[in-house]
Amino acid sequence: MTIFHAFNKRIVDFVRRSENARLAPGTGTFSTPFRGTLFGCELAADVEAALENRRVDVLWLGANPNVQTSVDAILGKSVPQFQALERQMESNFYGEVDVPYWERAGEWRVGWDPVGKPQRGWKFYQDTFARVRPNLAIAMANIVPWGSSDASTFWEPLAKLDSALVTRVVEFCDQLNEYIVEALRPRLLVVPLSLGERTGLARSRATTSVHEIPLSKRTFRFHTGSVERRGRVQNIAYLPHPMAIQYRLDERAVISDRLVGAVGAMLAQ
């Protein structure tokens, strides 16, 4: 069993506990933490083998899988219409698999790959990181295995139904993320500015400096600094979500220049 199977099994075991049973209907293949590829590898065993001799340069953390049907199922608003997380484990893939393709063609392939095949805002950040150093090893994982694009549609209704469950979910996610960081040993954590205050990676729990880039009509802000994870000080950057990168080409160039300096300094440590 690879470490990635172990991460998935932690989620399954957590959901199977009777006090967490409400999460079960909303737990699917998308609940696996990782997305895409790492070191150019798709299979969990190949990524684990590569980790024996390499470490991850950037661990890009998403807030959640952005699956509203998962939230609706957890809140009892609908019947789940997706494959269980166990199916992801059967695939032996590192990142979330393309379930519709499997249902259609009967074979596995990697799903959305923001690292290996970046688009739009993801490509902007990837190109910027490549200016720091070509061929950086970048991993993408979600902090929370459940949730939608709007935190208020998940956390707030769930807290009204079972506030103790929310506390357990936050504690579990923090612990799972700490294990992931320990396994990947990233030089830098990248966290979306939109991340709320519930988890241990909330910006209020880190020591950071703010960077402001005045543009023609607005200001681009990001934060860099450090956060403690399992007794170790970890470099961290809070950046606008890739979907928020909607700027003119000349503005993107200015933003990229500033990011190269700030990110490059931390990756050089």
C-alpha positions as CSV (number, residue, x, y, z in Angstrom):
1,M,0.0,0.0,0.0
2,T,1.4,3.4,-1.0
3,I,1.3,6.5,1.1
4,F,-1.4,7.8,-1.2
5,H,-3.5,4.8,-0.5
6,A,-3.0,5.4,3.1
7,F,-4.2,9.0,2.8
8,N,-7.3,7.9,1.1
9,K,-7.8,5.1,3.7
10,R,-7.6,7.7,6.4
11,I,-10.5,9.6,4.8
12,V,-12.6,6.4,4.4
13,D,-11.9,5.3,8.0
14,F,-12.9,8.7,9.2
15,V,-16.2,8.7,7.3
16,R,-17.0,5.2,8.5
17,R,-17.0,6.2,12.1
18,S,-20.6,6.3,13.3
19,E,-20.4,9.9,14.5
20,N,-19.2,11.0,11.0
21,A,-21.7,8.9,9.0
22,R,-23.4,12.1,7.7
23,L,-20.3,12.6,5.4
24,A,-20.6,9.1,3.8
25,P,-23.2,10.1,1.1
26,G,-21.0,13.0,0.0
27,T,-17.7,11.2,-0.2
28,G,-16.6,10.2,-3.7
29,T,-13.5,9.8,-5.9
30,F,-13.2,13.6,-5.8
31,S,-12.5,13.4,-2.0
32,T,-9.0,12.1,-2.7
33,P,-6.6,14.9,-1.8
34,F,-4.4,15.0,-4.9
35,R,-5.0,16.2,-8.5
36,G,-3.2,15.5,-11.7
37,T,0.3,14.2,-11.8
38,L,3.6,14.6,-9.9
39,F,7.1,14.3,-11.3
40,G,5.3,13.5,-14.6
41,C,3.8,10.3,-13.0
42,E,0.2,9.2,-12.9
43,L,0.3,6.1,-10.7
44,A,0.7,6.3,-6.9
45,A,3.5,3.7,-6.8
46,D,5.6,5.6,-9.4
47,V,5.2,8.9,-7.5
48,E,6.1,7.2,-4.2
49,A,9.2,5.7,-5.8
50,A,10.2,9.1,-7.1
51,L,9.8,10.6,-3.6
52,E,12.6,8.4,-2.3
53,N,15.1,10.6,-4.2
54,R,13.2,13.8,-4.7
55,R,11.2,16.3,-2.7
56,V,8.4,18.5,-3.8
57,D,9.3,22.1,-4.5
58,V,5.7,23.6,-4.3
59,L,2.7,22.0,-2.7
60,W,-0.3,23.9,-4.1
61,L,-3.2,23.5,-1.7
62,G,-6.8,24.0,-2.8
63,A,-9.5,24.7,-0.3
64,N,-11.9,21.9,-1.3
65,P,-13.0,19.8,-4.3
66,N,-15.8,22.3,-5.3
67,V,-18.5,19.6,-5.7
68,Q,-21.9,21.0,-4.8
69,T,-23.5,17.6,-5.3
70,S,-21.3,16.3,-2.5
71,V,-22.4,19.1,-0.2
72,D,-26.1,18.5,-1.1
73,A,-25.8,14.8,-0.3
74,I,-24.1,15.5,3.1
75,L,-26.9,17.9,4.0
76,G,-29.5,15.4,2.9
77,K,-30.8,17.5,0.0
78,S,-30.1,14.9,-2.7
79,V,-29.1,11.3,-3.4
80,P,-25.5,10.8,-4.3
81,Q,-24.8,10.2,-8.0
82,F,-21.1,9.6,-8.0
83,Q,-18.5,6.8,-7.5
84,A,-17.2,6.1,-4.0
85,L,-13.7,7.0,-2.8
86,E,-12.9,3.2,-2.7
87,R,-13.1,3.2,-6.5
88,Q,-10.4,5.8,-6.6
89,M,-8.3,3.5,-4.4
90,E,-8.9,0.6,-6.8
91,S,-7.5,2.6,-9.7
92,N,-4.0,2.9,-8.0
93,F,-3.7,6.5,-9.4
94,Y,-2.0,9.3,-7.5
95,G,-4.6,12.0,-8.4
96,E,-8.3,11.9,-9.0
97,V,-9.3,9.7,-11.9
98,D,-11.5,10.7,-14.8
99,V,-14.7,8.8,-13.7
100,P,-16.8,9.6,-16.8
101,Y,-14.1,8.2,-19.0
102,W,-13.9,5.1,-16.9
103,E,-17.6,4.6,-17.1
104,R,-17.5,5.1,-20.9
105,A,-14.3,3.3,-21.9
106,G,-13.8,0.9,-19.0
107,E,-10.2,2.0,-18.3
108,W,-8.6,4.5,-16.0
109,R,-6.9,7.7,-16.9
110,V,-6.0,10.8,-14.9
111,G,-8.6,13.5,-14.4
112,W,-8.2,17.2,-14.2
113,D,-4.4,18.0,-14.2
114,P,-3.7,21.6,-13.2
115,V,0.0,20.7,-12.9
116,G,0.7,18.8,-16.0
117,K,-1.8,20.5,-18.2
118,P,-2.4,24.0,-16.7
119,Q,-4.8,26.5,-18.2
120,R,-5.8,30.1,-17.6
121,G,-4.8,31.2,-14.1
122,W,-3.0,27.9,-13.4
123,K,-0.8,28.5,-16.4
124,F,0.0,32.0,-15.3
125,Y,1.3,30.7,-12.0
126,Q,3.0,27.7,-13.6
127,D,4.8,30.0,-16.0
128,T,5.8,32.3,-13.1
129,F,7.2,29.4,-11.1
130,A,9.1,28.2,-14.1
131,R,10.9,31.6,-14.2
132,V,12.2,30.9,-10.7
133,R,13.5,27.6,-11.8
134,P,12.5,25.3,-14.8
135,N,11.0,21.9,-14.0
136,L,10.0,22.6,-10.4
137,A,8.2,19.7,-8.9
138,I,4.7,20.9,-8.1
139,A,2.0,18.9,-6.3
140,M,-1.7,20.0,-6.0
141,A,-3.9,18.8,-3.2
142,N,-7.1,19.9,-1.5
143,I,-7.1,20.7,2.2
144,V,-10.7,19.6,2.8
145,P,-12.1,16.5,1.0
146,W,-15.7,17.9,0.9
147,G,-17.1,21.3,0.0
148,S,-18.2,23.7,-2.7
149,S,-16.9,26.9,-4.2
150,D,-18.9,28.9,-1.6
151,A,-17.8,28.0,1.9
152,S,-21.1,29.3,3.3
153,T,-23.0,26.6,1.5
154,F,-21.1,23.9,3.3
155,W,-19.7,25.0,6.7
156,E,-22.5,27.1,7.9
157,P,-25.4,24.6,7.1
158,L,-23.3,21.7,8.4
159,A,-22.6,23.6,11.7
160,K,-26.3,24.1,12.2
161,L,-26.9,20.4,11.8
162,D,-23.9,19.1,13.7
163,S,-21.4,21.6,15.1
164,A,-19.4,18.8,16.7
165,L,-18.9,17.2,13.3
166,V,-17.5,20.4,11.9
167,T,-15.0,20.5,14.7
168,R,-14.0,16.9,14.0
169,V,-13.7,17.6,10.2
170,V,-11.4,20.5,10.8
171,E,-9.2,18.6,13.2
172,F,-9.1,15.6,10.7
173,C,-8.2,17.8,7.8
174,D,-5.5,19.6,9.6
175,Q,-3.9,16.3,10.7
176,L,-4.2,14.8,7.2
177,N,-2.6,17.8,5.7
178,E,0.2,17.6,8.2
179,Y,0.9,14.0,7.2
180,I,0.9,15.0,3.5
181,V,3.4,17.8,4.1
182,E,5.5,15.4,6.1
183,A,5.5,12.9,3.2
184,L,6.1,15.4,0.3
185,R,8.6,17.7,2.2
186,P,7.7,20.8,0.1
187,R,10.0,23.8,0.1
188,L,6.9,26.0,-0.2
189,L,3.2,25.8,0.6
190,V,0.9,27.8,-1.6
191,V,-2.5,28.5,-0.1
192,P,-5.4,30.4,-1.7
193,L,-6.2,33.8,-0.1
194,S,-9.8,32.7,0.0
195,L,-9.1,30.0,2.6
196,G,-11.2,30.7,5.7
197,E,-10.2,30.8,9.3
198,R,-11.2,27.3,10.3
199,T,-8.1,25.3,9.5
200,G,-4.6,25.4,10.9
201,L,-3.4,27.0,7.7
202,A,-5.6,30.1,8.2
203,R,-3.5,33.2,7.5
204,S,-4.1,34.4,11.0
205,R,-2.1,31.4,12.3
206,A,1.0,32.2,10.1
207,T,3.7,34.8,10.3
208,T,3.5,36.7,7.1
209,S,4.3,39.9,5.3
210,V,1.9,41.5,2.8
211,H,2.9,42.5,-0.7
212,E,0.9,45.0,-2.6
213,I,1.2,45.7,-6.4
214,P,-0.8,48.8,-7.5
215,L,-2.2,48.3,-10.9
216,S,-4.3,50.6,-13.2
217,K,-7.7,50.0,-11.4
218,R,-7.0,47.7,-8.4
219,T,-4.2,46.3,-6.2
220,F,-2.9,42.8,-6.4
221,R,-2.1,41.5,-2.9
222,F,-0.4,38.4,-1.7
223,H,1.3,37.3,1.6
224,T,4.5,35.3,2.2
225,G,6.0,34.0,5.4
226,S,6.0,30.9,7.5
227,V,3.8,28.5,9.4
228,E,4.5,25.8,11.9
229,R,3.6,22.2,10.8
230,R,4.2,19.3,13.2
231,G,7.1,21.1,14.9
232,R,8.7,22.4,11.7
233,V,8.7,25.9,10.3
234,Q,7.3,25.8,6.7
235,N,7.6,28.5,4.1
236,I,4.1,29.6,2.9
237,A,2.6,31.9,0.3
238,Y,-1.0,33.0,0.3
239,L,-1.9,33.9,-3.3
240,P,-5.2,34.8,-5.1
241,H,-6.9,31.8,-6.5
242,P,-5.9,31.0,-10.1
243,M,-9.5,31.8,-11.3
244,A,-9.0,35.3,-9.9
245,I,-6.1,36.0,-12.3
246,Q,-8.0,38.2,-14.7
247,Y,-5.6,41.0,-15.6
248,R,-4.3,42.5,-18.8
249,L,-1.0,41.1,-20.2
250,D,1.0,44.1,-19.1
251,E,-0.4,43.8,-15.5
252,R,0.3,40.1,-15.5
253,A,4.0,40.8,-16.3
254,V,4.3,43.2,-13.4
255,I,2.6,40.7,-11.0
256,S,4.8,37.9,-12.3
257,D,8.0,39.9,-11.7
258,R,7.1,40.5,-8.1
259,L,6.1,36.9,-7.5
260,V,9.3,35.6,-9.0
261,G,11.3,37.6,-6.4
262,A,9.2,36.7,-3.4
263,V,8.7,33.0,-4.3
264,G,12.3,32.6,-5.5
265,A,13.6,33.8,-2.2
266,M,11.7,31.1,-0.3
267,L,12.5,28.3,-2.8
268,A,16.1,29.1,-2.5
269,Q,16.1,28.4,1.3
